[in-house]
Amino acid sequence: MQRRTFLTSLAAGALSAVASRAGAQSVAGRPNIVFMMADDLGYGDLGCYGQTKFATPNIDRLAAEGIRFTQAYAGSTVCSPSRCVLMTGKHTGHCSYRGNMAGEPGIPDSDVTMAEVLKEAGYATGIFGKWGLGNVGMPGYATRQGFDRWYGFLNQFQAHNYYPHHLMSDEVADVIRDNVVYGDKPPKEYAPERIQKNALAWLDQQTAERPFFLYLPYTLPHANGEKRRDTGNGMEVPAGHPYEDKPWPAPERGFAGMMHYLDTLVGQITDRLREKGLEKNTLVIFTSDNGPHREGGRQPEFFASSGPLRGIKRDLTEGGIRTPFIARMPGTIPAGRTSEQILAFWDLLPTFAELAKARTPDDLDGVSMLRPLLGKGDVQHRPLYWEFHEGGFKQAIRDGKWKAIRKGLKGKTELYDLSADIHEDRDIAAAHPDTVRRMEELFRSMRTDSAQFPAKD
């Protein structure tokens, strides 16, 4: 169904649809949704996923009070396509924006986003951080894709700078005077702090009378590549964090400091929900947009950021696409659970739509994961698909225990059994020709051609 047709029909009958699905339940009775997403945080970068060199107590508390998934996947192995998948419920074989692009043309007007679905179902919608799916004035800009309130970076390239001269407030630039500096005067205001203040102010305006969707795509712990060229250390974080005196390389101290800062921001959000009495009626999710980076002068091996997985950002091995995923809703999600349910970013739009009792577009790749999210049993997942266009066309599929990867349309297919080889060390394609043939057919059938992102040999 096309976006305008979907939205027109949905707007006409949103309240009646909600009433028919919810019975006597009011709009105000439906859960709020807070979705927090880190940028380039690896599977092994949280204490609750095995990190021991630095602490993430607030995020670990979310896991202790909720459910921790061990087989959750990002939409892509880099940021913009991963965000497109998240917002549209379509994997990279079908979504409109399948790679990072200069100028960030973004998603088209025809895309129906998660924010639009929830807004039309009566939710207030706010985003604070890094959108990455369209510049101001373009159809893909956040305020044109279902968000009532937007505050953050103009685009993903500006988001590499933690001390920018301005941030965007809806469609107007908010100048940060203390960062417009001359000579040797250093900039003063850390962008994540300013963005968080705006997010908390918006959260303070929300009441129990109307459900809300708060999307927090944090930039931490992404590196500033330009700073790296100047100083050798692109891990920008204010002084005073607990790791600044550690006998580690400067980029690693900075990375640990960024993780401390991120964990503090998460704690501020959960504390505010508790103070407002909204904790029990709010689904809180924390995840990452892809695997860990080797940027800003840091080495992901230093903190074992990929955990037990192989690969990092820009890889289609597990380390590039498998991410931490934590969900908490006290009294609804059982505390202290660990789930091996396979899920991916494209499942979240239908999941949130079911939770919100909203209508769902009919051309999605995702399936609702509400049952496993609430600890009520697993869901059989159809095969998962990724494609990636940097450094040559690549594809990956996960189907049950099997993982297939190939480079180029005619490249050799590698096959791994993740149940016995989570690090993807042993290519067993030669021993399983029938499975390889099935995977190669899925490589063909699970994608549509894209003029902007063509498949190449």
C-alpha positions as CSV (number, residue, x, y, z in Angstrom):
1,M,0.0,0.0,0.0
2,Q,1.4,3.4,-0.9
3,R,2.1,5.9,1.8
4,R,-0.5,8.5,1.0
5,T,-3.2,5.9,0.5
6,F,-2.3,4.3,3.8
7,L,-2.1,7.5,5.7
8,T,-5.4,8.9,4.3
9,S,-7.3,5.8,5.1
10,L,-5.7,5.5,8.5
11,A,-6.4,9.1,9.4
12,A,-10.0,8.7,8.4
13,G,-10.6,5.8,10.7
14,A,-7.8,5.9,13.3
15,L,-9.9,6.4,16.4
16,S,-12.6,3.9,15.4
17,A,-9.9,1.3,14.5
18,V,-8.3,1.8,17.9
19,A,-11.7,1.5,19.6
20,S,-12.6,-1.7,17.8
21,R,-9.3,-3.3,18.6
22,A,-8.9,-2.0,22.1
23,G,-12.6,-2.4,23.2
24,A,-13.1,-0.2,26.2
25,Q,-9.4,0.6,26.5
26,S,-8.8,4.4,26.0
27,V,-6.1,6.0,23.9
28,A,-4.5,7.0,27.2
29,G,-4.4,3.4,28.4
30,R,-1.9,2.2,25.7
31,P,1.8,1.9,26.6
32,N,4.3,4.6,25.9
33,I,7.4,3.6,23.9
34,V,10.9,4.9,24.5
35,F,13.4,3.6,22.0
36,M,17.1,4.4,22.8
37,M,19.7,3.5,20.1
38,A,23.5,4.0,20.5
39,D,25.7,4.6,17.5
40,D,28.5,2.0,16.8
41,L,28.1,0.3,20.1
42,G,29.3,-3.4,19.9
43,Y,27.7,-6.6,21.2
44,G,30.4,-6.7,23.9
45,D,30.4,-3.1,25.0
46,L,27.9,-3.5,27.9
47,G,28.4,-5.1,31.3
48,C,25.3,-7.2,30.9
49,Y,26.9,-8.6,27.6
50,G,30.3,-9.3,29.1
51,Q,32.2,-6.0,29.3
52,T,34.5,-5.9,32.3
53,K,36.9,-3.0,31.7
54,F,34.4,-0.2,32.1
55,A,30.9,-0.1,33.7
56,T,27.4,0.5,32.3
57,P,25.3,0.3,35.4
58,N,22.1,2.0,34.2
59,I,21.9,0.0,31.0
60,D,22.7,-3.2,33.0
61,R,19.8,-2.3,35.3
62,L,17.5,-2.2,32.4
63,A,18.5,-5.8,31.5
64,A,18.1,-6.9,35.1
65,E,14.6,-5.4,35.3
66,G,13.6,-6.7,31.9
67,I,14.6,-9.1,29.1
68,R,18.0,-9.3,27.3
69,F,18.1,-10.7,23.8
70,T,21.2,-12.5,22.5
71,Q,20.2,-12.9,18.8
72,A,18.9,-9.5,17.9
73,Y,20.1,-7.8,14.6
74,A,20.4,-4.3,13.3
75,G,19.0,-3.3,10.0
76,S,22.4,-2.8,8.4
77,T,26.1,-2.7,9.2
78,V,26.2,1.2,8.9
79,C,24.0,3.9,10.2
80,S,21.6,5.3,7.6
81,P,20.3,2.1,6.1
82,S,20.0,0.6,9.6
83,R,17.8,3.6,10.5
84,C,15.8,3.2,7.3
85,V,15.1,-0.4,8.1
86,L,14.1,0.5,11.6
87,M,11.7,3.2,10.5
88,T,10.1,1.4,7.5
89,G,9.9,-2.3,8.6
90,K,11.6,-3.3,5.4
91,H,15.1,-5.0,5.2
92,T,17.8,-3.8,2.9
93,G,16.6,-5.9,0.1
94,H,13.5,-3.8,-0.1
95,C,13.9,-0.6,1.7
96,S,14.5,2.7,-0.1
97,Y,17.8,3.8,1.4
98,R,20.3,1.0,1.5
99,G,23.6,2.8,2.1
100,N,25.2,6.0,3.4
101,M,25.3,8.6,0.7
102,A,27.0,12.0,0.4
103,G,24.4,14.8,0.7
104,E,22.0,12.4,2.5
105,P,19.1,12.5,0.0
106,G,17.2,10.4,2.5
107,I,14.0,8.4,2.2
108,P,11.2,9.3,-0.3
109,D,7.8,10.7,0.6
110,S,6.3,7.3,-0.4
111,D,7.8,5.6,2.7
112,V,5.6,5.0,5.7
113,T,7.5,5.3,8.9
114,M,7.1,3.9,12.4
115,A,6.5,7.5,13.6
116,E,3.6,8.0,11.1
117,V,1.9,4.8,12.1
118,L,2.1,5.7,15.8
119,K,1.1,9.3,15.3
120,E,-2.0,8.4,13.3
121,A,-2.9,6.0,16.1
122,G,-2.9,8.9,18.5
123,Y,0.6,9.0,19.9
124,A,2.7,12.1,20.5
125,T,6.0,11.6,18.7
126,G,9.5,13.0,19.4
127,I,13.0,12.4,18.2
128,F,16.2,13.7,19.7
129,G,19.7,12.9,18.3
130,K,20.6,11.7,14.9
131,W,18.0,11.1,12.3
132,G,20.1,10.4,9.2
133,L,17.3,9.9,6.7
134,G,17.0,13.3,5.0
135,N,18.1,16.9,5.3
136,V,15.9,19.9,6.1
137,G,13.5,20.7,3.3
138,M,13.6,17.1,1.9
139,P,10.8,14.6,2.0
140,G,12.8,12.4,4.3
141,Y,13.3,15.0,7.0
142,A,12.1,14.0,10.5
143,T,9.2,16.5,10.8
144,R,7.9,15.3,7.4
145,Q,8.0,11.7,8.4
146,G,5.7,11.6,11.4
147,F,7.5,13.4,14.2
148,D,5.8,16.2,16.1
149,R,9.1,17.3,17.7
150,W,12.7,17.0,16.4
151,Y,15.9,18.2,17.9
152,G,19.4,17.1,16.8
153,F,22.0,17.0,14.1
154,L,21.2,18.3,10.6
155,N,22.5,15.1,9.1
156,Q,24.7,12.1,9.8
157,F,27.9,13.9,8.7
158,Q,27.4,16.8,11.1
159,A,26.7,14.2,13.8
160,H,30.4,13.2,13.7
161,N,31.2,16.5,15.5
162,Y,30.3,16.6,19.2
163,Y,30.8,20.4,19.4
164,P,28.9,21.8,16.4
165,H,28.0,25.4,15.8
166,H,24.3,24.6,15.6
167,L,21.7,21.8,16.0
168,M,18.3,21.6,14.3
169,S,15.2,22.4,16.3
170,D,12.4,21.2,14.1
171,E,13.3,23.0,10.8
172,V,15.2,25.9,12.4
173,A,18.9,26.0,13.3
174,D,19.6,26.5,17.0
175,V,23.0,28.3,17.2
176,I,25.3,27.1,20.0
177,R,27.1,30.3,20.7
178,D,29.7,28.8,23.1
179,N,30.9,26.5,20.2
180,V,31.4,29.4,17.7
181,V,35.0,30.0,18.8
182,Y,38.0,32.0,17.6
183,G,41.7,31.4,18.0
184,D,42.7,29.0,20.8
185,K,39.4,29.3,22.7
186,P,37.9,25.8,23.0
187,P,34.2,25.0,22.3
188,K,32.2,24.5,25.5
189,E,28.9,22.8,24.9
190,Y,28.8,19.0,24.3
191,A,26.0,18.3,21.8
192,P,24.7,15.1,23.5
193,E,24.1,17.2,26.7
194,R,22.1,19.8,24.8
195,I,20.1,17.2,22.9
196,Q,19.3,15.4,26.2
197,K,18.1,18.6,27.8
198,N,15.6,19.0,24.9
199,A,14.5,15.4,25.2
200,L,13.9,15.7,28.9
201,A,11.9,18.9,28.4
202,W,9.7,17.2,25.8
203,L,9.3,14.2,28.1
204,D,8.3,16.5,30.9
205,Q,5.4,17.8,28.7
206,Q,4.0,14.3,28.3
207,T,1.1,13.2,30.5
208,A,-0.9,10.0,31.1
209,E,-3.7,11.4,29.0
210,R,-1.9,10.6,25.7
211,P,0.6,7.9,24.9
212,F,3.9,8.9,23.4
213,F,6.8,7.6,21.3
214,L,10.2,8.9,22.2
215,Y,13.0,8.0,19.8
216,L,16.5,8.7,21.2
217,P,19.1,7.9,18.5
218,Y,22.2,8.9,20.5
219,T,25.5,9.5,18.6
220,L,27.6,8.0,21.4
221,P,30.1,6.3,21.0
222,H,30.6,7.2,17.3
223,A,34.0,8.8,16.5
224,N,34.8,12.2,15.1
225,G,36.9,11.3,12.1
226,E,38.0,14.9,11.5
227,K,39.2,15.3,15.1
228,R,41.2,12.1,14.6
229,R,43.1,13.6,11.7
230,D,44.0,16.6,13.8
231,T,44.9,15.0,17.1
232,G,45.0,11.3,16.7
233,N,42.0,10.9,18.9
234,G,38.5,11.3,17.7
235,M,36.7,10.0,20.8
236,E,35.3,13.4,22.0
237,V,34.0,13.5,25.5
238,P,34.1,16.1,28.3
239,A,36.8,15.9,31.0
240,G,35.9,14.5,34.4
241,H,34.9,11.0,33.4
242,P,36.1,8.0,35.5
243,Y,38.5,6.6,32.9
244,E,40.5,9.7,31.9
245,D,43.5,8.6,34.1
246,K,43.6,5.0,33.1
247,P,46.9,3.8,31.6
248,W,45.2,3.2,28.2
249,P,45.7,4.8,24.8
250,A,43.9,8.1,24.6
251,P,41.3,6.9,22.2
252,E,40.4,4.0,24.5
253,R,40.1,6.3,27.5
254,G,37.8,8.5,25.4
255,F,35.7,5.6,24.3
256,A,35.2,4.4,27.8
257,G,34.3,7.9,28.8
258,M,31.8,8.1,26.0
259,M,30.2,4.9,27.2
260,H,30.0,6.3,30.8
261,Y,28.3,9.4,29.4
262,L,25.9,7.3,27.3
263,D,25.0,5.2,30.3
264,T,24.4,8.4,32.3
265,L,22.0,9.7,29.7
266,V,20.1,6.4,29.8
267,G,19.8,6.6,33.5
268,Q,18.4,10.2,33.3
269,I,15.6,9.0,31.0
270,T,14.6,6.0,33.2
271,D,14.8,8.2,36.3
272,R,12.5,10.8,34.7
273,L,10.0,8.1,33.8
274,R,10.0,6.9,37.3
275,E,9.6,10.4,38.7
276,K,6.6,11.0,36.5
277,G,4.9,7.8,37.4
278,L,5.1,6.5,33.9
279,E,7.6,3.6,34.4
280,K,5.1,0.8,34.5
281,N,3.2,2.0,31.4
282,T,6.3,2.6,29.2
283,L,8.2,0.1,27.1
284,V,11.9,1.0,27.2
285,I,14.2,-0.5,24.6
286,F,18.0,0.0,24.3
287,T,20.0,-1.2,21.3
288,S,22.7,-0.1,18.8
289,D,22.5,0.7,15.1
290,N,25.4,-1.7,14.0
291,G,28.6,-3.2,15.3
292,P,31.6,-1.4,16.8
293,H,33.9,0.9,14.8
294,R,37.6,1.1,14.1
295,E,37.5,4.9,13.8
296,G,38.7,7.9,15.8
297,G,42.0,6.2,16.6
298,R,40.5,3.3,18.6
299,Q,40.9,-0.4,18.2
300,P,37.7,-2.5,19.0
301,E,39.9,-5.4,20.1
302,F,41.1,-3.3,23.1
303,F,37.7,-3.8,24.9
304,A,36.7,-6.9,23.0
305,S,33.8,-4.7,21.7
306,S,32.5,-7.5,19.4
307,G,32.3,-9.9,22.3
308,P,32.3,-13.5,21.0
309,L,31.5,-12.4,17.4
310,R,33.7,-11.9,14.4
311,G,33.8,-8.6,12.6
312,I,32.9,-5.0,13.2
313,K,31.0,-2.1,11.5
314,R,30.9,-2.6,7.7
315,D,31.1,-6.4,8.0
316,L,28.2,-8.7,7.4
317,T,29.6,-11.3,9.8
318,E,27.9,-11.4,13.2
319,G,30.0,-8.7,14.8
320,G,28.8,-6.1,12.2
321,I,25.1,-6.7,12.5
322,R,24.3,-8.5,15.8
323,T,23.7,-6.0,18.6
324,P,22.6,-5.8,22.2
325,F,18.9,-5.5,22.6
326,I,17.2,-4.9,26.0
327,A,13.5,-4.4,26.7
328,R,12.0,-3.3,30.0
329,M,8.4,-2.7,31.2
330,P,8.0,-3.4,34.9
331,G,5.0,-5.5,35.7
332,T,4.5,-6.5,32.1
333,I,7.9,-7.9,30.9
334,P,9.3,-10.5,33.4
335,A,12.5,-9.3,35.0
336,G,15.9,-10.9,34.7
337,R,15.1,-12.9,31.5
338,T,17.4,-13.8,28.6
339,S,15.9,-14.7,25.3
340,E,17.4,-16.4,22.2
341,Q,14.6,-15.3,20.0
342,I,15.9,-14.2,16.6
343,L,14.6,-10.7,15.8
344,A,15.7,-7.8,13.6
345,F,15.1,-4.0,13.2
346,W,12.5,-4.6,10.5
347,D,10.3,-6.4,13.1
348,L,9.9,-3.4,15.3
349,L,7.4,-1.4,13.3
350,P,4.8,-4.3,13.3
351,T,5.7,-5.0,17.0
352,F,5.1,-1.4,18.1
353,A,1.9,-1.2,15.9
354,E,0.5,-4.3,17.6
355,L,1.4,-2.9,21.0
356,A,-0.2,0.5,20.1
357,K,-3.2,-1.2,18.5
358,A,-2.4,0.7,15.3
359,R,-2.9,-0.3,11.7
360,T,0.2,-1.7,10.0
361,P,1.3,-1.2,6.4
362,D,0.8,-4.4,4.4
363,D,4.1,-4.6,2.6
364,L,6.5,-5.1,5.5
365,D,9.3,-7.7,5.9
366,G,9.0,-7.7,9.6
367,V,6.8,-9.7,11.9
368,S,5.5,-8.7,15.3
369,M,7.8,-9.7,18.2
370,L,5.4,-8.7,20.9
371,R,5.0,-12.2,22.4
372,P,8.7,-12.8,22.9
373,L,9.2,-9.2,23.9
374,L,6.7,-9.7,26.7
375,G,8.2,-13.0,27.6
376,K,5.3,-15.0,26.4
377,G,7.0,-17.4,24.0
378,D,9.0,-17.4,20.8
379,V,8.0,-16.7,17.3
380,Q,9.2,-18.6,14.2
381,H,11.2,-16.1,12.1
382,R,11.4,-16.2,8.4
383,P,14.9,-15.9,6.9
384,L,16.7,-12.6,7.6
385,Y,18.4,-10.7,4.7
386,W,21.0,-8.0,4.5
387,E,22.8,-6.4,1.6
388,F,25.6,-3.8,1.7
389,H,27.1,-1.6,-1.0
390,E,30.4,-0.2,0.3
391,G,33.5,-1.8,-1.1
392,G,31.6,-4.0,-3.5
393,F,28.1,-5.5,-3.3
394,K,27.7,-8.1,-0.5
395,Q,24.8,-10.2,0.8
396,A,24.1,-12.1,4.0
397,I,21.2,-14.4,5.1
398,R,20.4,-16.0,8.4
399,D,17.9,-18.9,8.3
400,G,17.6,-20.7,11.6
401,K,21.1,-21.9,12.5
402,W,22.5,-21.3,9.0
403,K,24.3,-18.1,8.0
404,A,25.3,-17.5,4.4
405,I,27.5,-14.6,3.1
406,R,28.7,-13.8,-0.4
407,K,30.4,-10.9,-2.2
408,G,29.1,-10.1,-5.7
409,L,26.2,-11.7,-7.5
410,K,28.5,-14.5,-8.8
411,G,30.8,-14.7,-5.7
412,K,31.4,-17.9,-3.7
413,T,28.8,-18.5,-1.0
414,E,30.2,-19.1,2.4
415,L,28.1,-21.1,4.8
416,Y,28.3,-21.2,8.6
417,D,26.5,-23.1,11.3
418,L,25.9,-20.5,14.0
419,S,24.8,-23.1,16.6
420,A,28.3,-24.6,16.6
421,D,30.4,-21.7,15.2
422,I,29.2,-18.3,16.5
423,H,32.6,-16.8,15.4
424,E,32.0,-17.9,11.8
425,D,35.5,-19.5,11.5
426,R,34.5,-22.7,9.6
427,D,33.1,-22.3,6.1
428,I,31.2,-25.6,5.6
429,A,29.6,-24.8,2.2
430,A,31.3,-27.8,0.5
431,A,29.7,-30.2,2.9
432,H,26.1,-28.8,2.5
433,P,25.5,-28.2,-1.3
434,D,21.7,-28.3,-0.9
435,T,21.7,-25.7,1.8
436,V,24.0,-23.5,-0.3
437,R,21.7,-23.8,-3.3
438,R,18.7,-22.8,-1.1
439,M,20.6,-19.8,0.3
440,E,21.6,-18.7,-3.2
441,E,18.0,-18.8,-4.3
442,L,17.1,-16.6,-1.3
443,F,19.9,-14.2,-2.2
444,R,18.0,-13.8,-5.5
445,S,14.4,-13.8,-4.3
446,M,14.7,-11.6,-1.1
447,R,15.7,-8.4,-2.9
448,T,14.3,-6.1,-5.5
449,D,16.4,-4.0,-7.8
450,S,17.2,-0.4,-6.8
451,A,18.4,2.2,-9.3
452,Q,20.1,4.1,-6.4
453,F,21.7,0.9,-5.0
454,P,22.2,-1.6,-7.8
455,A,23.5,-5.1,-7.3
456,K,26.9,-5.7,-8.8
457,D,29.1,-8.7,-9.7
